[in-house]
Amino acid sequence: MTLIPPRSSNRISSRSTPVSVRMKTYIIPVIMTALMVQLLFLANMSYLFGSLFKSSTRMHNLKILAIDFDGSDIGKAISGAYNTLQSDKFPSVEFGSSSKYDTPEKVCDAVCNHGYWGAIYTHPGASDRLLSTIEGDNTTVYDPQDAVTTIYNGAYYPSIFSSLQGNMQSLVGAAATMYGLTTPDALKAVNMTNPTSASTFLRPFQAKIWNIMPTEQGTRVLLNTVSLVMGILMHFFFQMGLNGITTSTNVLQSYSKRDVYVFRFITGKIYTLIGALGMAGYFWAFRENWSVDAAQFFETWMCLWFYMDINY
């Protein structure tokens, strides 16, 4: 018994001249197709792996805007803390001008529209309120969150968001520790026998969080990663099926170029519209407590339709 069954007597040998000639026109396209597919997947996977290669040492490419509305000791503590934490594994903090960003809303707009992954700003008069509480002269209850605010957008690349959030918390925590060591007036004024003075000195401030668009559902990591690739693959396989069916049935063979174009154009628009609706649909079906409304559903549907139409 052999692994290869015997050749049928009524079939032409693969070594015959006519078959050999035809095989050349068959083998070469097969080899080229196999090579192109291998190169395509090699390039795509190299890009994916390369984008994550030593990613921890590229955190400094993420920019955080810092604005000091207070203009006193707390701002200096944040600057000193950043000098201590500054490295390739920590986001870059750019200290901007409070005259350019003169309101918290403008700082928020910088995160939304000007390339910053997050922002941090001090509250006006925060250092004076803090020192007054440490001295025991503050007659109102001191709020440690009424000193520093951090801003970020939870919907912007959720896969990176957790690292950025942790780094900003580390910056504020380091600044709070450094405040007591670098502020002579606070060191002189603290009264360790006074619980309010002592606790305020040891825990001078903490970050108040301003999350522009809270995005906490488990599927958030798929929104702008895997889901966008699925749309391209969906078009690829539909085009492959459409071309195969069209070729085998010869439906468009006798049509004019204009009619073929119109058919392809309408088919593409309808298919991408339905595909975008399906993608927006499962975004919404698994949104959990994500605070989005019906109007945003239609906006998402139209944006995805535009994206899919480009890729089609």
Residue frames relative to the residue before (quaternion, step in Angstrom):
aa qw qx qy qz dx dy dz
M 1.0000 0.0000 0.0000 0.0000 0.00 0.00 0.00
T 0.1676 -0.7958 0.5782 0.0659 3.57 -0.81 1.03
L 0.5983 -0.5738 0.4257 0.3628 3.53 -1.26 0.46
I 0.7347 0.3472 -0.2027 0.5464 3.58 1.09 -0.72
P 0.3867 -0.7299 0.5056 0.2493 3.64 -0.65 1.00
P 0.6094 -0.5667 0.3988 0.3852 3.61 -1.17 0.47
R 0.5534 -0.6171 0.4551 0.3253 3.54 -1.22 0.64
S 0.4877 -0.6524 0.4935 0.3050 3.57 -1.03 0.80
S 0.5094 -0.6861 0.4359 0.2825 3.56 -0.93 0.90
N 0.7191 0.4346 -0.2545 0.4787 3.59 1.13 -0.54
R 0.6010 0.5415 -0.3617 0.4634 3.61 1.28 0.34
I 0.5084 -0.6423 0.4828 0.3096 3.55 -1.18 0.65
S 0.4990 -0.6558 0.4828 0.2963 3.56 -1.01 0.81
S 0.5205 -0.6485 0.4626 0.3075 3.55 -1.08 0.77
R 0.6460 0.5223 -0.3168 0.4577 3.58 1.27 -0.28
S 0.4769 0.6743 -0.4469 0.3437 3.58 1.24 -0.07
T 0.6458 -0.5703 0.3542 0.3637 3.56 -1.14 0.65
P 0.6707 0.4917 -0.3369 0.4414 3.68 0.76 -0.84
V 0.6711 0.4893 -0.3020 0.4681 3.58 0.98 -0.87
S 0.6271 0.5485 -0.3363 0.4392 3.60 1.00 -0.79
V 0.6498 0.5111 -0.3154 0.4659 3.57 1.00 -0.80
R 0.6832 0.4798 -0.2842 0.4714 3.56 0.94 -0.90
M 0.6184 0.5658 -0.3471 0.4207 3.59 1.06 -0.70
K 0.6015 0.5632 -0.3649 0.4335 3.58 1.09 -0.64
T 0.6897 0.4630 -0.2792 0.4817 3.57 0.99 -0.82
Y 0.6604 0.4884 -0.2945 0.4884 3.57 1.28 -0.28
I 0.6967 0.4991 -0.2790 0.4331 3.56 0.85 -1.02
I 0.6552 0.5398 -0.3301 0.4128 3.59 0.86 -0.93
P 0.6763 0.4590 -0.3206 0.4787 3.68 0.82 -0.80
V 0.6215 0.5370 -0.3481 0.4518 3.60 1.04 -0.72
I 0.6601 0.5010 -0.3042 0.4699 3.58 0.94 -0.90
M 0.6627 0.5048 -0.3070 0.4603 3.58 0.94 -0.88
T 0.6398 0.5178 -0.3237 0.4666 3.58 1.01 -0.80
A 0.6566 0.5089 -0.3079 0.4638 3.57 0.92 -0.92
L 0.6584 0.5130 -0.3052 0.4585 3.57 0.98 -0.87
M 0.6673 0.5041 -0.3058 0.4551 3.59 0.91 -0.89
V 0.6497 0.5053 -0.3217 0.4680 3.60 0.98 -0.82
Q 0.6439 0.5188 -0.3226 0.4607 3.59 0.98 -0.84
L 0.6732 0.4898 -0.2943 0.4693 3.58 0.93 -0.90
L 0.6247 0.5480 -0.3372 0.4425 3.57 1.03 -0.78
F 0.7135 0.4313 -0.2624 0.4857 3.57 0.80 -0.97
L 0.6010 0.5482 -0.3606 0.4563 3.59 1.08 -0.62
A 0.6707 0.4922 -0.2985 0.4678 3.58 0.93 -0.89
N 0.6683 0.5062 -0.3083 0.4496 3.59 0.91 -0.90
M 0.7100 0.4470 -0.2708 0.4719 3.58 0.82 -0.95
S 0.5996 0.5416 -0.3637 0.4636 3.60 1.11 -0.59
Y 0.6347 0.5230 -0.3262 0.4660 3.56 1.05 -0.77
L 0.6702 0.5020 -0.3034 0.4547 3.59 0.90 -0.93
F 0.6904 0.4560 -0.2823 0.4854 3.57 0.87 -0.93
G 0.6525 0.5273 -0.3155 0.4434 3.58 1.01 -0.79
S 0.6363 0.5381 -0.3328 0.4414 3.58 1.06 -0.71
L 0.7294 0.3837 -0.2260 0.5193 3.59 1.19 -0.50
F 0.4708 0.6926 -0.4361 0.3292 3.59 1.27 -0.16
K 0.8360 -0.0771 -0.0094 0.5432 3.58 -0.67 1.18
S 0.1600 0.8368 -0.5092 0.1226 3.58 1.06 0.76
S 0.5977 0.5857 -0.3698 0.4038 3.60 1.10 -0.59
T 0.6877 0.4631 -0.2828 0.4823 3.60 1.14 -0.54
R 0.6705 0.4731 -0.3073 0.4818 3.59 1.27 0.10
M 0.3219 0.7645 -0.4974 0.2539 3.56 1.22 0.39
H 0.5929 0.5975 -0.3713 0.3920 3.59 1.12 -0.56
N 0.5708 0.5912 -0.3855 0.4197 3.60 1.23 -0.23
L 0.5966 0.5229 -0.3662 0.4864 3.59 1.26 -0.22
K 0.2216 -0.8109 0.5343 0.0890 3.57 -0.69 1.11
I 0.1104 -0.7621 0.6365 0.0435 3.53 -1.08 0.90
L 0.3087 -0.7521 0.5572 0.1692 3.56 -0.86 0.98
A 0.0872 -0.7864 0.6106 0.0316 3.59 -0.96 0.90
I 0.0327 -0.7879 0.6143 -0.0262 3.57 -0.82 1.06
D 0.2112 -0.7892 0.5696 0.0902 3.56 -0.82 1.06
F 0.1169 -0.8036 0.5826 0.0330 3.58 -0.09 1.29
D 0.6186 0.5647 -0.3330 0.4331 3.57 1.20 -0.49
G 0.1569 -0.8421 0.4992 0.1307 3.55 1.00 -0.86
S 0.6682 0.4726 -0.3038 0.4878 3.57 1.08 0.61
D 0.8716 -0.1727 0.0857 0.4508 3.56 -1.22 -0.60
I 0.6444 0.5239 -0.3451 0.4372 3.63 0.94 -0.74
G 0.6414 0.5137 -0.3207 0.4711 3.58 0.99 -0.77
K 0.6424 0.5101 -0.3191 0.4746 3.57 1.04 -0.78
A 0.6339 0.5304 -0.3313 0.4550 3.58 1.04 -0.74
I 0.6432 0.5083 -0.3228 0.4731 3.60 1.01 -0.77
S 0.6478 0.5110 -0.3167 0.4679 3.57 0.97 -0.82
G 0.6711 0.4901 -0.2977 0.4698 3.58 0.96 -0.84
A 0.6348 0.5252 -0.3311 0.4600 3.57 1.03 -0.74
Y 0.6491 0.5074 -0.3273 0.4627 3.59 0.99 -0.77
N 0.6209 0.5368 -0.3478 0.4531 3.60 1.00 -0.73
T 0.6553 0.5017 -0.3052 0.4751 3.57 1.12 -0.65
L 0.7466 0.4161 -0.2114 0.4741 3.58 0.95 -0.90
Q 0.4894 0.7097 -0.4204 0.2830 3.58 1.18 -0.46
S 0.2846 0.7195 -0.5885 0.2344 3.55 -0.82 1.10
D 0.6801 -0.4661 0.3614 0.4355 3.56 -1.31 0.02
K 0.6924 0.4702 -0.2680 0.4770 3.58 1.21 -0.46
F 0.6810 0.4238 -0.2812 0.5268 3.57 1.29 0.21
P 0.5551 -0.6236 0.4214 0.3543 3.63 -0.94 0.79
S 0.4813 -0.6554 0.5022 0.2942 3.56 -1.18 0.61
V 0.2047 -0.7717 0.5941 0.0983 3.56 -0.86 1.01
E 0.1300 -0.7830 0.6067 0.0439 3.56 -0.74 1.11
F 0.2563 -0.7786 0.5578 0.1304 3.56 -0.62 1.16
G 0.1668 -0.8231 0.5411 0.0451 3.54 -0.41 1.29
S 0.5935 -0.5762 0.4400 0.3496 3.51 -1.38 0.11
S 0.4339 -0.7026 0.5024 0.2563 3.56 -0.95 0.90
S 0.5847 0.5505 -0.3838 0.4558 3.59 1.24 -0.16
K 0.6554 0.4788 -0.3051 0.4981 3.59 1.14 -0.60
Y 0.7530 0.1832 -0.1066 0.6229 3.55 1.01 -0.87
D 0.0195 0.8747 -0.4820 0.0475 3.55 0.37 1.26
T 0.7447 0.2689 -0.2084 0.5742 3.60 1.26 0.06
P 0.6116 -0.5492 0.4077 0.3977 3.62 -1.15 0.45
E 0.6082 0.5650 -0.3563 0.4288 3.59 1.09 -0.66
K 0.6531 0.4949 -0.3177 0.4771 3.60 1.03 -0.70
V 0.6043 0.5285 -0.3519 0.4813 3.58 1.12 -0.60
C 0.6399 0.5162 -0.3113 0.4766 3.57 1.02 -0.83
D 0.6451 0.5221 -0.3169 0.4592 3.58 1.00 -0.82
A 0.6091 0.5516 -0.3515 0.4485 3.59 1.10 -0.65
V 0.6418 0.5024 -0.3193 0.4836 3.59 1.08 -0.70
C 0.6915 0.4927 -0.2810 0.4473 3.57 0.98 -0.84
N 0.8606 0.2086 -0.0330 0.4633 3.57 0.83 -0.98
H 0.7650 0.4120 -0.2006 0.4525 3.61 1.12 -0.31
G 0.7084 -0.5463 0.2595 0.3638 3.56 1.01 0.78
Y 0.5498 0.5898 -0.4192 0.4172 3.60 1.19 0.20
W 0.4063 -0.7206 0.5126 0.2302 3.56 -0.98 0.88
G 0.7914 -0.0573 0.0455 0.6070 3.55 1.22 -0.39
A 0.1772 -0.7722 0.5987 0.1179 3.55 -1.29 0.09
I 0.1146 -0.7580 0.6383 0.0700 3.50 -1.32 0.44
Y 0.0594 0.8006 -0.5948 0.0413 3.57 -0.92 0.83
T 0.4027 -0.6929 0.5473 0.2413 3.53 -1.22 0.63
H 0.4688 -0.6776 0.4939 0.2778 3.56 -1.15 0.63
P 0.5554 -0.6110 0.4353 0.3587 3.61 -0.99 0.72
G 0.8387 0.1825 -0.1549 0.4892 3.57 -0.96 0.92
A 0.3797 0.7575 -0.4701 0.2472 3.60 1.24 0.12
S 0.6591 0.5162 -0.3194 0.4440 3.61 0.92 -0.85
D 0.6469 0.5142 -0.3232 0.4612 3.59 1.00 -0.79
R 0.6551 0.4999 -0.3194 0.4679 3.60 0.95 -0.82
L 0.6498 0.5234 -0.3128 0.4538 3.55 1.01 -0.84
L 0.6866 0.4745 -0.2895 0.4687 3.58 0.84 -0.95
S 0.6288 0.5382 -0.3346 0.4506 3.58 1.03 -0.75
T 0.6502 0.4997 -0.3152 0.4777 3.59 1.04 -0.74
I 0.6446 0.5135 -0.3209 0.4667 3.59 0.99 -0.80
E 0.6750 0.4801 -0.2882 0.4805 3.58 1.05 -0.76
G 0.4789 -0.6864 0.4250 0.3446 3.57 1.24 -0.34
D 0.5402 0.6485 -0.3859 0.3725 3.59 1.26 0.22
N 0.5622 0.6157 -0.3909 0.3899 3.59 1.23 -0.29
T 0.2684 -0.7984 0.5230 0.1304 3.57 -0.63 1.13
T 0.6678 0.4535 -0.2990 0.5088 3.61 1.25 -0.17
V 0.5984 -0.5568 0.4308 0.3824 3.55 -1.27 0.38
Y 0.3418 -0.7551 0.5251 0.1927 3.56 -0.75 1.04
D 0.1946 -0.7707 0.6007 0.0854 3.55 -0.93 1.00
P 0.3430 -0.7735 0.4889 0.2124 3.65 -0.39 1.13
Q 0.6464 0.5105 -0.3281 0.4625 3.60 1.22 -0.32
D 0.5998 0.5397 -0.3656 0.4639 3.58 1.29 -0.03
A 0.5650 0.5877 -0.3847 0.4329 3.56 0.90 0.95
V 0.8074 0.0395 0.0384 0.5875 3.58 0.87 -0.98
T 0.0835 -0.7765 0.6233 0.0409 3.57 -1.05 0.81
T 0.1691 -0.7540 0.6255 0.1078 3.54 -1.05 0.83
I 0.1704 -0.7860 0.5914 0.0586 3.55 -1.02 0.90
Y 0.2051 0.7450 -0.6256 0.1078 3.55 -1.05 0.79
N 0.3930 -0.7052 0.5471 0.2212 3.52 -1.33 0.32
G 0.3459 -0.7865 0.4794 0.1787 3.57 -0.37 1.25
A 0.6560 0.5193 -0.3162 0.4472 3.59 1.19 -0.43
Y 0.6235 0.5638 -0.3362 0.4246 3.59 1.24 -0.26
Y 0.8120 -0.2194 0.0790 0.5351 3.57 -0.31 1.31
P 0.1355 -0.8428 0.5175 0.0596 3.61 0.41 1.21
S 0.5950 0.5838 -0.3762 0.4046 3.61 1.09 -0.55
I 0.7131 0.3951 -0.2411 0.5266 3.60 1.19 -0.51
F 0.5129 0.7051 -0.3901 0.2960 3.54 1.21 -0.59
S 0.6601 0.5284 -0.3273 0.4220 3.61 0.87 -0.90
S 0.6526 0.5006 -0.3192 0.4708 3.60 1.00 -0.78
L 0.6575 0.5100 -0.3091 0.4604 3.56 0.95 -0.88
Q 0.6410 0.5303 -0.3170 0.4554 3.57 0.95 -0.87
G 0.6674 0.5013 -0.2988 0.4626 3.58 0.94 -0.87
N 0.6535 0.5156 -0.3144 0.4563 3.59 1.00 -0.79
M 0.6568 0.4974 -0.3188 0.4686 3.59 0.99 -0.76
Q 0.6279 0.5140 -0.3332 0.4801 3.58 1.06 -0.67
S 0.6320 0.5269 -0.3271 0.4646 3.57 1.06 -0.76
L 0.6348 0.5358 -0.3281 0.4498 3.58 1.03 -0.79
V 0.6833 0.4667 -0.2903 0.4806 3.59 0.87 -0.92
G 0.6425 0.5264 -0.3246 0.4525 3.58 0.99 -0.78
A 0.6600 0.4906 -0.3044 0.4807 3.58 0.99 -0.83
A 0.6383 0.5234 -0.3270 0.4601 3.59 1.05 -0.74
A 0.6353 0.5244 -0.3306 0.4605 3.59 1.02 -0.76
T 0.6513 0.4982 -0.3076 0.4827 3.58 1.05 -0.75
M 0.6884 0.4925 -0.2812 0.4522 3.55 0.95 -0.90
Y 0.5432 0.6365 -0.4052 0.3682 3.60 1.11 -0.57
G 0.7056 0.4732 -0.2766 0.4491 3.57 0.82 -0.95
L 0.6916 0.4786 -0.2732 0.4669 3.58 1.17 -0.54
T 0.7713 0.3622 -0.1720 0.4943 3.58 1.15 -0.58
T 0.6537 0.4810 -0.3206 0.4883 3.60 1.24 0.11
P 0.2953 -0.8002 0.4931 0.1714 3.62 -0.08 1.25
D 0.6376 0.5418 -0.3434 0.4266 3.60 0.95 -0.81
A 0.6585 0.5000 -0.3109 0.4688 3.58 1.01 -0.78
L 0.6354 0.5315 -0.3295 0.4530 3.59 1.02 -0.79
K 0.6817 0.4781 -0.2850 0.4748 3.57 1.02 -0.79
A 0.7304 0.4780 -0.2447 0.4221 3.56 0.98 -0.86
V 0.5712 0.6338 -0.3946 0.3411 3.61 1.07 -0.59
N 0.1509 -0.7609 0.6283 0.0590 3.53 -1.05 0.91
M 0.2878 -0.8100 0.4900 0.1451 3.57 -0.22 1.28
T 0.6248 0.5190 -0.3529 0.4645 3.60 1.23 -0.22
N 0.6351 0.4765 -0.3183 0.5179 3.55 1.32 -0.18
P 0.4146 -0.7468 0.4506 0.2594 3.64 -0.40 1.15
T 0.6597 0.5095 -0.3192 0.4509 3.60 0.95 -0.83
S 0.6684 0.4985 -0.2953 0.4665 3.56 0.91 -0.93
A 0.6879 0.4899 -0.2891 0.4508 3.58 0.87 -0.93
S 0.6896 0.4777 -0.2961 0.4567 3.60 0.84 -0.93
T 0.6415 0.5134 -0.3247 0.4684 3.58 1.05 -0.71
F 0.6475 0.5138 -0.3208 0.4624 3.58 1.00 -0.77
L 0.7065 0.4567 -0.2639 0.4718 3.58 0.96 -0.87
R 0.7756 0.1430 -0.0902 0.6082 3.58 1.17 -0.54
P 0.0739 -0.8801 0.4673 0.0393 3.57 0.58 1.18
F 0.7996 -0.1237 0.1031 0.5785 3.61 0.94 -0.75
Q 0.0898 -0.7566 0.6435 0.0733 3.50 -1.35 0.36
A 0.6149 -0.6096 0.3648 0.3423 3.55 -1.16 0.57
K 0.2627 -0.6899 0.6509 0.1772 3.49 -1.16 0.78
I 0.2956 -0.8028 0.4995 0.1366 3.58 -0.61 1.14
W 0.0777 -0.7546 0.6512 0.0223 3.53 -1.00 0.98
N 0.0343 -0.8004 0.5974 -0.0357 3.56 -0.15 1.32
I 0.3983 -0.7652 0.4535 0.2240 3.56 -0.35 1.27
M 0.7940 -0.0130 0.0400 0.6065 3.58 0.90 -0.92
P 0.2371 -0.7924 0.5427 0.1461 3.61 0.00 1.22
T 0.0369 0.7801 -0.6193 0.0807 3.57 -0.78 1.10
E 0.1047 0.8554 -0.4893 0.1337 3.54 0.11 1.30
Q 0.4587 0.6883 -0.4618 0.3203 3.61 1.22 -0.01
G 0.6294 -0.5896 0.3642 0.3515 3.56 -1.13 0.68
T 0.6802 0.5057 -0.2910 0.4438 3.59 1.11 -0.62
R 0.4072 0.7543 -0.4572 0.2372 3.60 1.23 -0.06
V 0.6397 0.5436 -0.3367 0.4265 3.60 1.07 -0.66
L 0.6660 0.5014 -0.3014 0.4628 3.61 1.24 -0.30
L 0.5027 0.7105 -0.4135 0.2674 3.59 1.17 -0.46
N 0.8241 0.1322 -0.0562 0.5480 3.60 0.75 -0.98
T 0.5957 0.5202 -0.3906 0.4711 3.58 1.11 0.69
V 0.8280 0.2130 -0.1073 0.5074 3.58 -0.13 -1.30
S 0.6328 0.5673 -0.3462 0.3973 3.60 0.94 -0.84
L 0.6708 0.4996 -0.3100 0.4520 3.59 0.95 -0.77
V 0.6280 0.5145 -0.3368 0.4769 3.58 1.10 -0.58
M 0.6152 0.5700 -0.3478 0.4190 3.58 1.02 -0.78
G 0.6208 0.5535 -0.3418 0.4375 3.59 1.04 -0.72
I 0.6586 0.5000 -0.3044 0.4728 3.57 0.98 -0.83
L 0.6591 0.4991 -0.3100 0.4695 3.59 0.94 -0.84
M 0.6158 0.5534 -0.3392 0.4465 3.57 1.04 -0.76
H 0.6670 0.4840 -0.3011 0.4798 3.58 0.96 -0.82
F 0.6304 0.5563 -0.3365 0.4242 3.56 0.97 -0.84
F 0.7172 0.4388 -0.2653 0.4719 3.58 0.79 -0.98
F 0.6169 0.5237 -0.3595 0.4646 3.61 1.06 -0.59
Q 0.6443 0.5120 -0.3181 0.4707 3.58 0.96 -0.84
M 0.6390 0.5219 -0.3279 0.4602 3.57 0.98 -0.81
G 0.6801 0.4793 -0.2897 0.4730 3.58 0.92 -0.89
L 0.6478 0.5244 -0.3158 0.4535 3.57 0.97 -0.85
N 0.6706 0.4895 -0.3026 0.4681 3.58 0.91 -0.88
G 0.6567 0.5169 -0.3172 0.4483 3.57 0.97 -0.82
I 0.6727 0.4838 -0.2952 0.4757 3.58 0.93 -0.89
T 0.6461 0.5245 -0.3218 0.4515 3.57 0.97 -0.83
T 0.6700 0.4968 -0.2981 0.4641 3.58 0.97 -0.84
S 0.7031 0.4817 -0.2801 0.4416 3.59 0.87 -0.91
T 0.7372 0.4039 -0.2348 0.4882 3.60 1.05 -0.67
N 0.2866 -0.7905 0.4929 0.2237 3.60 1.27 -0.34
V 0.2306 0.8138 -0.5078 0.1635 3.58 1.11 0.60
L 0.7787 0.3455 -0.1736 0.4940 3.57 0.90 -0.91
Q 0.3820 0.7688 -0.4586 0.2295 3.57 1.24 0.01
S 0.7613 0.3631 -0.1944 0.5008 3.59 0.97 -0.84
Y 0.4982 0.6599 -0.4332 0.3587 3.60 1.26 0.02
S 0.5188 -0.6018 0.4973 0.3483 3.56 -1.24 0.43
K 0.6608 -0.5045 0.3689 0.4155 3.57 -1.25 0.36
R 0.6212 0.5506 -0.3386 0.4430 3.55 1.06 -0.77
D 0.6859 0.4816 -0.2902 0.4620 3.59 0.88 -0.92
V 0.6223 0.5257 -0.3389 0.4706 3.59 1.06 -0.73
Y 0.6440 0.5221 -0.3171 0.4606 3.58 0.99 -0.86
V 0.6621 0.5043 -0.3083 0.4607 3.59 0.90 -0.94
F 0.6458 0.5203 -0.3189 0.4588 3.59 0.97 -0.85
R 0.6760 0.4855 -0.2906 0.4721 3.57 0.89 -0.95
F 0.6429 0.5414 -0.3199 0.4373 3.57 0.98 -0.88
I 0.6955 0.4629 -0.2741 0.4763 3.58 0.81 -1.01
T 0.6305 0.5388 -0.3324 0.4491 3.59 0.98 -0.84
G 0.6695 0.5095 -0.2979 0.4511 3.57 0.93 -0.92
K 0.6612 0.5105 -0.3142 0.4510 3.59 0.92 -0.88
I 0.6845 0.4845 -0.2935 0.4588 3.58 0.87 -0.95
Y 0.6768 0.5043 -0.3059 0.4404 3.58 0.88 -0.93
T 0.6838 0.4718 -0.2958 0.4716 3.60 0.90 -0.86
L 0.6023 0.5489 -0.3599 0.4544 3.61 1.10 -0.63
I 0.6796 0.4710 -0.2850 0.4849 3.58 0.93 -0.89
G 0.6444 0.5264 -0.3209 0.4524 3.59 0.99 -0.82
A 0.6547 0.5017 -0.3093 0.4733 3.59 1.00 -0.82
L 0.6245 0.5311 -0.3356 0.4640 3.58 1.06 -0.73
G 0.6558 0.5097 -0.3124 0.4610 3.58 0.96 -0.81
M 0.6644 0.4963 -0.3104 0.4646 3.59 0.95 -0.85
A 0.6542 0.4878 -0.3128 0.4860 3.59 0.92 -0.86
G 0.6180 0.5717 -0.3352 0.4229 3.56 1.09 -0.72
Y 0.7333 0.3850 -0.2681 0.4921 3.60 0.81 -0.84
F 0.5043 0.5845 -0.4422 0.4567 3.59 1.21 -0.18
W 0.7320 0.4337 -0.2314 0.4717 3.56 0.84 -1.03
A 0.6224 0.5667 -0.3494 0.4115 3.59 1.02 -0.74
F 0.7803 0.2781 -0.1378 0.5430 3.60 1.09 -0.72
R 0.3318 0.7858 -0.4709 0.2251 3.59 1.14 0.58
E 0.2884 -0.7779 0.5047 0.2386 3.62 1.26 -0.31
N 0.7959 -0.2636 0.2022 0.5061 3.62 -0.65 -1.07
W 0.2922 0.7660 -0.5155 0.2492 3.58 1.20 0.46
S 0.3286 -0.7927 0.4871 0.1625 3.58 -0.56 1.17
V 0.3009 0.7142 -0.5667 0.2797 3.56 0.23 1.34
D 0.3058 -0.7813 0.5243 0.1454 3.57 -1.08 0.75
A 0.7491 -0.4074 0.2842 0.4383 3.56 -1.35 -0.01
A 0.6268 0.5403 -0.3445 0.4433 3.58 1.00 -0.76
Q 0.6650 0.4917 -0.3008 0.4749 3.58 1.00 -0.79
F 0.5666 0.5741 -0.3859 0.4477 3.59 1.18 -0.49
F 0.6974 0.4555 -0.2803 0.4772 3.59 0.85 -0.93
E 0.6058 0.5359 -0.3542 0.4694 3.60 1.08 -0.63
T 0.6531 0.5036 -0.3028 0.4777 3.57 0.98 -0.87
W 0.6301 0.5406 -0.3247 0.4530 3.58 0.98 -0.86
M 0.6951 0.4675 -0.2831 0.4670 3.59 0.85 -0.92
C 0.6364 0.5190 -0.3329 0.4635 3.61 1.01 -0.74
L 0.6649 0.4865 -0.2996 0.4811 3.57 0.98 -0.85
W 0.6091 0.5410 -0.3527 0.4603 3.61 1.06 -0.67
F 0.6512 0.5069 -0.3091 0.4726 3.57 0.95 -0.88
Y 0.6511 0.5169 -0.3059 0.4641 3.57 0.98 -0.90
M 0.6927 0.4715 -0.2809 0.4680 3.59 0.87 -0.93
D 0.6296 0.5385 -0.3408 0.4445 3.58 1.02 -0.73
I 0.6225 0.5276 -0.3380 0.4690 3.59 1.07 -0.70
N 0.7085 0.4585 -0.2617 0.4684 3.58 0.90 -0.92
Y 0.5955 0.5735 -0.3669 0.4265 3.58 1.15 -0.53
